[in-house]
Amino acid sequence: MERRDVDDRFNTPICEEDLEDGEYPPSNQNRRQVFMSKMAPGRHGRLAPVSLVLLAAVLLIVDISLGVHYNKLTDTHLTADDTGRIKNELDKLQDTYKTAIKTMKGANNQLDTEMSRQTQTKWELEHQTKRTNDYEAQIEKISKDIASMRSHLKMINDGCRHCPAGWILMNSVCYYFPFMDSSGVKTWQRAREFCQMYDGDLAVIDSKDKENSTVNILINNHDSSKFPMGFWIGLRDVHEEGTWKWLDGTVLVEGYWNDGEPNDINDEDCAGVYPNENFFKAWNDVPCGVTMKWICEKAPTSTN
């Protein structure tokens, strides 16, 4: 069959009465021609069923999803009893929290009180420690004084037999130390003249043992609250020779000068010894016209 015949067959005009089982006779005015064209089987005919199947599948998936979601909502749904129980638990937790806060505040207050007590205890401990240290220092000083008095006791006893009153025997020599304030101070020359009045002279300290003994006596009898005062000794700088000599004419061999001494500032031509703990650094050169204490020495009256 040719294509034209097929198209004519599908496009043949059909009367309206042919489409209806009319009870009325057809009329020319109402007669209309209706052209029905049958859709040829092809691509559009196949897409329609496929679209319907996909739509049905999508609807099924949506329905299943809604069902699962509904089940989840049903599973997590809280009843009035559940809400009440949760509220009771929250109330209990709040009460527990309040109790914990109250307990913590009480503990903090107790801690503050204990810290305050500990602070006072610390202060008292520091106070008592200071008192203990002071007592220990006093005991040490008293012990040194007792030891010094014991060492001097023999010198005093021997001095009473071999030295004039107020003099002490030390290293087989009688020494005089004018520690009393009433003794006053003198220039180097005046101090020498005082010693010569008692058949002595200013002390010659020409050995380590003499130096150590002399300085120890000065330390033990020196008032530490006062500026340490020097004591004249029988040593001076002879300008003609430019050397330091003892009054017995011997040249100084070993001196116990302080650091930087002798520096000969302002004609410092006379020597003085000071109560320095390090007796190797106890001498200074001093202007001979300065007034200080002094140390006299003389031979004992008897060696028996």
Summary of the structure (lengths in Angstrom):
residues: 304
radius of gyration: 64.7
end to end distance: 179.6
largest distance: 190.1
contacts: 715
relative contact order: 0.08
helix: 52%
strand: 14%
